[in-house]
Amino acid sequence: MERRRVAVLGGGTVGAELVRLLQRHPAAAAVELLGVLVRDAERERPFAGWRELVTTDPGFVQRADVVVEVLGGTGLAADLSLEALARGATVVTANKAALTERFDEYLPYLRAGRVHCEAAVMAGTPVVGPLTGALAGSRPLALHGVLNGTCNVVLARMDAGASYADALAEAQRLGYAEADPTLDVEGVDAAHKLTLLGRLAFDPALAWEGVRRATRGIARLAPAALAAERERGRRVRLVASLVLGAAGWEGRVRPVALPEGHPLLTDGATNALLFRGDPLGEVLLRGPGAGGGATASGVLGDLLACLRGEPGPRPPAAAAPLPDAPGADEPLDEVADGAAA
Ligand SMILES: NC(=O)c1ccc[n+]([C@@H]2O[C@H](COP(=O)([O-])OP(=O)(O)OC[C@H]3O[C@@H](n4cnc5c(N)ncnc54)[C@H](OP(=O)(O)O)[C@@H]3O)[C@@H](O)[C@H]2O)c1
């Protein structure tokens, strides 16, 4: 059997764990691992043969049949991925920032099924597959998600009495935070994920700028605002929603007060996604949404699908029809930064 040549871009939290998982997987026999692109080739990595595999020279990427991009950012990561796609390779990526902000460049390859991106949203918990597959048979009414592990860890720790700074440091220590954690706490990471899901499942023309403008994070939430909600039996979480707006599908990200027992109310890096569709009704997808192992699991799942010759998720040709009225959805209470009087 001819082995598939695989290049890994990034050997950090996700990339190192991905290589470790792959090396222990039976499918490793079907893969020739060409190399792992990093910034610092001297730093020890937790996988076998790291010294021979890591490199700072991206030249090896040109020989790959499959490029696994877990490097992050919207520059080099996307440039190398798009070059590989243009010469016929397949890409597996967990990079929602690049997919969202350079979506038009990725779109022809997404349409061709040559981009796999399950781990870009909710890590190894499957959401892209279900939304573009089994759930596509229902007309979408709304989508709400708790999609950022860092914000969830921070808010849950603050619920337990921690300061904002201590709670954020904890999320970074656990490997949940983006390289630049302001992307998490300002809501931009959740907005990237929401836009990607929206384009893959609701409307391929959903505008990133619109979602970005309607995004408010948790960085300025006063502890008193959280305490006031707790007294009302509610807890604050960062919720990303795709709903019927004045001009069509609209995405928004903001802190919301959820009553105890609400399906979106999760702790730690557990993420949750609530899909409402007609005629199916309400579906809840819930599971780990960040961290090296959880994300590498999803990336490896995509790589295995690639090795089997299966296509990635394809965006719809046109927007899903709009619901008749916003009443089909539940209202969610946005929380202001300061405590209400
Ligand atoms: N961490 C998570 O929980 C999670 C969850 C879902 C999706 N993701 C996505 O997965 C991707 C990777 O995240 P991560 O947490 O693994 O990030 P990370 O720990 O910061 O790792 C990034 C890796 O890329 C390498 N790199 C960065 N810039 C480079 C450059 N200019 N040239 C060469 N190598 C470069 C780094 O090299 P050095 O190691 O030498 O610095 C590092 O190995 C991101 O797109 C992120 O959004 C992460």
The ligand as an SDF file (V2000), in Angstrom:
LIG
                    3D

 48 52  0  0  0  0  0  0  0  0999 V2000
   -5.6350   24.8470   22.0840 N   0  0  0  0  0  0  0  0  0  0  0  0
   -6.9230   24.5570   21.8990 C   0  0  0  0  0  0  0  0  0  0  0  0
   -7.6520   24.2050   22.8310 O   0  0  0  0  0  0  0  0  0  0  0  0
   -7.5360   24.6580   20.5140 C   0  0  0  0  0  0  0  0  0  0  0  0
   -8.8560   24.2300   20.3320 C   0  0  0  0  0  0  0  0  0  0  0  0
   -9.4220   24.2880   19.0530 C   0  0  0  0  0  0  0  0  0  0  0  0
   -8.7000   24.8010   18.0050 C   0  0  0  0  0  0  0  0  0  0  0  0
   -7.4080   25.2490   18.2210 N   0  0  0  0  0  0  0  0  0  0  0  0
   -6.6910   25.8100   17.0910 C   0  0  0  0  0  0  0  0  0  0  0  0
   -5.5560   25.0170   16.8080 O   0  0  0  0  0  0  0  0  0  0  0  0
   -4.5170   25.8390   16.2890 C   0  0  0  0  0  0  0  0  0  0  0  0
   -3.2560   25.6420   17.1430 C   0  0  0  0  0  0  0  0  0  0  0  0
   -3.5400   25.9780   18.4820 O   0  0  0  0  0  0  0  0  0  0  0  0
   -2.4990   25.6270   19.6590 P   0  0  0  0  0  0  0  0  0  0  0  0
   -3.2590   25.8740   20.9220 O   0  0  0  0  0  0  0  0  0  0  0  0
   -1.8630   24.3120   19.4300 O   0  0  0  0  0  0  0  0  0  0  0  0
   -1.4240   26.8030   19.4710 O   0  0  0  0  0  0  0  0  0  0  0  0
    0.0860   26.8400   20.0150 P   0  0  0  0  0  0  0  0  0  0  0  0
    0.2310   25.9710   21.2260 O   0  0  0  0  0  0  0  0  0  0  0  0
    0.4340   28.2780   20.1260 O   0  0  0  0  0  0  0  0  0  0  0  0
    0.9390   26.1440   18.8460 O   0  0  0  0  0  0  0  0  0  0  0  0
    1.2220   26.7840   17.6340 C   0  0  0  0  0  0  0  0  0  0  0  0
    2.3420   26.0180   16.9560 C   0  0  0  0  0  0  0  0  0  0  0  0
    2.6230   26.6430   15.7090 O   0  0  0  0  0  0  0  0  0  0  0  0
    4.0000   26.9990   15.6260 C   0  0  0  0  0  0  0  0  0  0  0  0
    4.0910   28.2780   14.9400 N   0  0  0  0  0  0  0  0  0  0  0  0
    3.3930   29.4030   15.1790 C   0  0  0  0  0  0  0  0  0  0  0  0
    3.7630   30.3940   14.3310 N   0  0  0  0  0  0  0  0  0  0  0  0
    4.7280   29.8810   13.5540 C   0  0  0  0  0  0  0  0  0  0  0  0
    5.5280   30.3990   12.4950 C   0  0  0  0  0  0  0  0  0  0  0  0
    5.3980   31.6640   12.0800 N   0  0  0  0  0  0  0  0  0  0  0  0
    6.4270   29.5790   11.8980 N   0  0  0  0  0  0  0  0  0  0  0  0
    6.5810   28.2920   12.3090 C   0  0  0  0  0  0  0  0  0  0  0  0
    5.8410   27.7410   13.3160 N   0  0  0  0  0  0  0  0  0  0  0  0
    4.9390   28.5320   13.9250 C   0  0  0  0  0  0  0  0  0  0  0  0
    4.4840   27.1200   17.0660 C   0  0  0  0  0  0  0  0  0  0  0  0
    5.8830   26.8660   17.1320 O   0  0  0  0  0  0  0  0  0  0  0  0
    6.6890   26.8560   18.5410 P   0  0  0  0  0  0  0  0  0  0  0  0
    6.1180   25.6840   19.3030 O   0  0  0  0  0  0  0  0  0  0  0  0
    8.1030   26.6820   18.1790 O   0  0  0  0  0  0  0  0  0  0  0  0
    6.3480   28.1730   19.1980 O   0  0  0  0  0  0  0  0  0  0  0  0
    3.6510   26.0180   17.7480 C   0  0  0  0  0  0  0  0  0  0  0  0
    4.3040   24.7830   17.6280 O   0  0  0  0  0  0  0  0  0  0  0  0
   -5.0570   27.2700   16.3200 C   0  0  0  0  0  0  0  0  0  0  0  0
   -5.5930   27.5820   15.0620 O   0  0  0  0  0  0  0  0  0  0  0  0
   -6.1690   27.2050   17.3500 C   0  0  0  0  0  0  0  0  0  0  0  0
   -7.1770   28.1690   17.1180 O   0  0  0  0  0  0  0  0  0  0  0  0
   -6.8200   25.1780   19.4530 C   0  0  0  0  0  0  0  0  0  0  0  0
  1  2  1  0
  2  3  2  0
  2  4  1  0
  4  5  1  0
  4 48  2  0
  5  6  2  0
  6  7  1  0
  7  8  2  0
  8  9  1  0
  8 48  1  0
  9 10  1  0
  9 46  1  0
 10 11  1  0
 11 12  1  0
 11 44  1  0
 12 13  1  0
 13 14  1  0
 14 15  2  0
 14 16  1  0
 14 17  1  0
 17 18  1  0
 18 19  2  0
 18 20  1  0
 18 21  1  0
 21 22  1  0
 22 23  1  0
 23 24  1  0
 23 42  1  0
 24 25  1  0
 25 26  1  0
 25 36  1  0
 26 27  1  0
 26 35  1  0
 27 28  2  0
 28 29  1  0
 29 30  1  0
 29 35  2  0
 30 31  1  0
 30 32  2  0
 32 33  1  0
 33 34  2  0
 34 35  1  0
 36 37  1  0
 36 42  1  0
 37 38  1  0
 38 39  2  0
 38 40  1  0
 38 41  1  0
 42 43  1  0
 44 45  1  0
 44 46  1  0
 46 47  1  0
M  CHG  2   8   1  16  -1
M  END
$$$$
